[in-house]
Amino acid sequence: ELYIPEQTLDYGTYQFTLTVRMAAASQLSSSMSAYVQIIPSNIVVNLIRFGTTMITQ
């Protein structure tokens, strides 16, 4: 789970890269990337921890 507070990122496209390494064997690692585009919208997402996500407009 990744939480980014509202209005933290400017509009645009971002690449998020997650790299996982084993503590006992640092030469073993894996990475994955995802692109996220931030656009203007009047949609409001209310995330409830360990619960249901609610989207309103």
N, C-alpha and C positions, 0 to 999 in steps of 0.2 A: 504494500500500500504506500502510495506517495501522496502527500498532502502539500499543495502549493497554495498559500493564502491568496484570496482574491486580489486582483489588481497588482499582483507582483510582477507578472510578465507583460511586456509590451506586445502589441499585435505583431504577428509574424509566425514564422515556422522555426521550430526548435527541434534539435536532435537530442534525445535522451539516450545515454549509453549506460547499461548496467554491467559491471564486471564482478564475477564471483571467483574467489580464490580459496583453495583449501588452506587452512592455517598450518596443517602438518606437512603439506607438500605445496609450497608456493609456486612451483613450476606448473601445477595443474590449475588451469583457469578457463573460464568461458565468458564470453561477452555477447550481449544482444543489444540492438539499437531499435528505437522507435521514433518516428517523427510525429510531432504534435503541432497543429496549427491553431493559433489563438486568433479569433476573429471577433468583431463586435457583435453583440447579440443581446436581446432583452430576456433571454432564458435564464432562470435562476435554478441552480441545483443545490438542494439541501442534502448533504451527506450525513447520515446518521451512523455513528460508529457501531459496528456489529449489528446493524439493522437494515432497514429498507432505504433505498435511495429515492428521493422524491424530486421530480422535475416539474416546475411550473413556469408559465409564461404570462 
